[in-house]
Amino acid sequence: MLSYGEAEHTRMLRDTIARFVEKEMPNERVQAWDRDCHFPKDVHMKLVELGLTGLTIDEKYGGTGRDIQSTITVIEELCGRSLSVGGMYIQSTCYAGLNIAEVGSEKQKEELLPKVANEGLIFAYGFSEPDVGADLASVRTTAKRDGNTLIVNGSKRFCSGAAHSDYIYTLVRSGSEEERYRNLSLVLISPDSPGVTLSQQQTLGLKGGGTYDVSFDDVEVPIENLVGGEEAWNNAWPMLVGPGLDIEKVEVAGMALGIAAAAVKEAWEYSQERVQFGKPICTFQSIRHILADVQTQLHACRIMTYHAASLLDQNADATVETSMTKLFVTETAKDIVLKCQEVLGAYGYVTDFNMERLVRDVLVMPILGGSSAIQKNNICNRMKLPR
Ligand SMILES: Cc1cc2nc3c(=O)[nH]c(=O)nc-3n(C[C@H](O)[C@H](O)[C@H](O)COP(=O)(O)OP(=O)(O)OC[C@H]3O[C@@H](n4cnc5c(N)ncnc54)[C@H](O)[C@@H]3O)c2cc1C
């Protein structure tokens, strides 16, 4: 890998994960997980044993201290081999760990954060709904208070990993719809609760943990599961768009970076093995130029991703930088992977090569965690371009 100023401890972590990936995530297993929409919990638990789900959690709660650059390094390395493992690592370390550390009540931190660090607790995001995509403030799933119980009704869509999660981190409308950004709350709902029904959706990529439609039919949730404690009732919007959102953009960039790096490696190697007209195809200028372009694009993506992560480690206000990173890295990763597919010719289109899966997986990256159009809106709005 080209040098980009990686700290020594991060480089050592990257080497450890690379060895882990070779041992625990061989290509035949990865292909089977993707084909069967399988989440290998045993591999997830080995990451927990290595202490990697504690990278977002303070020592006080059983982690190793919040370190976003290291977390993104793990995400990059895992997603370069398999989103079945990498995606669910994010759902534990970031969805559960970072969110509860950021906006949970003290009681929730004491109870849940050690479980993330030591047991690999997993959250699924229950934000999107059949009629709600980018415009999250218009969610229709409701929660009503009945004493110390919340009664939840409605449905969520695209709830990734819901069947494997301990809790669905669910955005609900908890009061009148008139004030758009008020009267929203976040509730932790176990997918095993009576009244919760899951139904799997078929997707092009990101297959490992599966993506689900979830319906809530008079689901009873204890008030203790209101994220942030009772004072957070009707006050979820600031929790949703706070620093956690900036980190989420860089998580997706880290996933896209891992996929793009894997594609470049595969194309680089293939170009030296494949012989046509009596020569390895890497000797043809057309192929050399593609490979020079993707290496350059990859380097730019890596610098941008880890620069954004370093700003987050400094707790800097990085809303614009993280939006630019999400936009540039995911769109460029898509371009990189499609160019690499070209290097493999017909073999980039068949399922016994990794490239076909990398193509399917990278296509969703500009959509997840705020689409490219939404990032462009953020950049112009935050940079105060008059509307
Ligand atoms: C595989 C997969 C996994 C997912 N996992 C999860 C998950 O775990 N949890 C979850 O809650 N959601 C999840 N999602 C949903 C994802 O977050 C949404 O797809 C995303 O928020 C966009 O919503 P939408 O697709 O409904 O698009 P829409 O919001 O309907 O947008 C459609 C198009 O219009 C554009 N657009 C919308 N609003 C604007 C605007 N204001 N300005 C300019 N352009 C605009 C968008 O960029 C897009 O091109 C997942 C989606 C997929 C495909």
The ligand as an SDF file (V2000), in Angstrom:
LIG
                    3D

 53 58  0  0  0  0  0  0  0  0999 V2000
  -29.0260   -2.7280    0.6850 C   0  0  0  0  0  0  0  0  0  0  0  0
  -29.6130   -1.6020    1.4830 C   0  0  0  0  0  0  0  0  0  0  0  0
  -29.4700   -1.5930    2.8480 C   0  0  0  0  0  0  0  0  0  0  0  0
  -30.0470   -0.5730    3.6070 C   0  0  0  0  0  0  0  0  0  0  0  0
  -29.9590   -0.6210    4.9770 N   0  0  0  0  0  0  0  0  0  0  0  0
  -30.6590    0.2670    5.7160 C   0  0  0  0  0  0  0  0  0  0  0  0
  -30.7440    0.1190    7.1320 C   0  0  0  0  0  0  0  0  0  0  0  0
  -30.1250   -0.7690    7.7230 O   0  0  0  0  0  0  0  0  0  0  0  0
  -31.5510    0.9570    7.8280 N   0  0  0  0  0  0  0  0  0  0  0  0
  -32.2470    1.9650    7.2230 C   0  0  0  0  0  0  0  0  0  0  0  0
  -32.9670    2.6890    7.9070 O   0  0  0  0  0  0  0  0  0  0  0  0
  -32.1870    2.1450    5.8690 N   0  0  0  0  0  0  0  0  0  0  0  0
  -31.4080    1.3180    5.1230 C   0  0  0  0  0  0  0  0  0  0  0  0
  -31.3540    1.4540    3.7510 N   0  0  0  0  0  0  0  0  0  0  0  0
  -32.1060    2.5310    3.1360 C   0  0  0  0  0  0  0  0  0  0  0  0
  -31.2300    3.6630    2.6860 C   0  0  0  0  0  0  0  0  0  0  0  0
  -30.6790    4.3360    3.8070 O   0  0  0  0  0  0  0  0  0  0  0  0
  -32.1230    4.5380    1.8060 C   0  0  0  0  0  0  0  0  0  0  0  0
  -32.1490    3.8950    0.5760 O   0  0  0  0  0  0  0  0  0  0  0  0
  -31.6480    5.9350    1.6790 C   0  0  0  0  0  0  0  0  0  0  0  0
  -31.8750    6.6250    2.8770 O   0  0  0  0  0  0  0  0  0  0  0  0
  -32.3500    6.7050    0.5600 C   0  0  0  0  0  0  0  0  0  0  0  0
  -33.7150    6.5320    0.6270 O   0  0  0  0  0  0  0  0  0  0  0  0
  -34.5300    6.0230   -0.6690 P   0  0  0  0  0  0  0  0  0  0  0  0
  -33.7430    4.9820   -1.3230 O   0  0  0  0  0  0  0  0  0  0  0  0
  -35.9050    5.7120   -0.2450 O   0  0  0  0  0  0  0  0  0  0  0  0
  -34.5130    7.2470   -1.6380 O   0  0  0  0  0  0  0  0  0  0  0  0
  -35.4100    8.5420   -1.7010 P   0  0  0  0  0  0  0  0  0  0  0  0
  -35.2200    9.3700   -0.4640 O   0  0  0  0  0  0  0  0  0  0  0  0
  -36.7880    8.2050   -2.1010 O   0  0  0  0  0  0  0  0  0  0  0  0
  -34.6760    9.2940   -2.8930 O   0  0  0  0  0  0  0  0  0  0  0  0
  -34.8280    8.8640   -4.2670 C   0  0  0  0  0  0  0  0  0  0  0  0
  -33.8830    9.7040   -5.1250 C   0  0  0  0  0  0  0  0  0  0  0  0
  -34.1460   11.0850   -4.9290 O   0  0  0  0  0  0  0  0  0  0  0  0
  -32.9880   11.7630   -4.4320 C   0  0  0  0  0  0  0  0  0  0  0  0
  -33.4070   12.7510   -3.4250 N   0  0  0  0  0  0  0  0  0  0  0  0
  -34.2130   12.5380   -2.3320 C   0  0  0  0  0  0  0  0  0  0  0  0
  -34.3430   13.6860   -1.6340 N   0  0  0  0  0  0  0  0  0  0  0  0
  -33.5890   14.6200   -2.2700 C   0  0  0  0  0  0  0  0  0  0  0  0
  -33.3370   16.0040   -2.0300 C   0  0  0  0  0  0  0  0  0  0  0  0
  -33.8270   16.6480   -0.9720 N   0  0  0  0  0  0  0  0  0  0  0  0
  -32.4900   16.6380   -2.8720 N   0  0  0  0  0  0  0  0  0  0  0  0
  -31.9490   16.0010   -3.9430 C   0  0  0  0  0  0  0  0  0  0  0  0
  -32.1930   14.7060   -4.2440 N   0  0  0  0  0  0  0  0  0  0  0  0
  -33.0020   14.0280   -3.4080 C   0  0  0  0  0  0  0  0  0  0  0  0
  -32.1100   10.6760   -3.8270 C   0  0  0  0  0  0  0  0  0  0  0  0
  -30.7230   11.0370   -3.8570 O   0  0  0  0  0  0  0  0  0  0  0  0
  -32.4060    9.4960   -4.7310 C   0  0  0  0  0  0  0  0  0  0  0  0
  -31.6080    9.5800   -5.8960 O   0  0  0  0  0  0  0  0  0  0  0  0
  -30.7500    0.4780    2.9690 C   0  0  0  0  0  0  0  0  0  0  0  0
  -30.8670    0.4970    1.5740 C   0  0  0  0  0  0  0  0  0  0  0  0
  -30.3050   -0.5410    0.8320 C   0  0  0  0  0  0  0  0  0  0  0  0
  -30.4730   -0.5260   -0.6530 C   0  0  0  0  0  0  0  0  0  0  0  0
  1  2  1  0
  2  3  1  0
  2 52  2  0
  3  4  2  0
  4  5  1  0
  4 50  1  0
  5  6  2  0
  6  7  1  0
  6 13  1  0
  7  8  2  0
  7  9  1  0
  9 10  1  0
 10 11  2  0
 10 12  1  0
 12 13  2  0
 13 14  1  0
 14 15  1  0
 14 50  1  0
 15 16  1  0
 16 17  1  0
 16 18  1  0
 18 19  1  0
 18 20  1  0
 20 21  1  0
 20 22  1  0
 22 23  1  0
 23 24  1  0
 24 25  2  0
 24 26  1  0
 24 27  1  0
 27 28  1  0
 28 29  2  0
 28 30  1  0
 28 31  1  0
 31 32  1  0
 32 33  1  0
 33 34  1  0
 33 48  1  0
 34 35  1  0
 35 36  1  0
 35 46  1  0
 36 37  1  0
 36 45  1  0
 37 38  2  0
 38 39  1  0
 39 40  1  0
 39 45  2  0
 40 41  1  0
 40 42  2  0
 42 43  1  0
 43 44  2  0
 44 45  1  0
 46 47  1  0
 46 48  1  0
 48 49  1  0
 50 51  2  0
 51 52  1  0
 52 53  1  0
M  END
$$$$
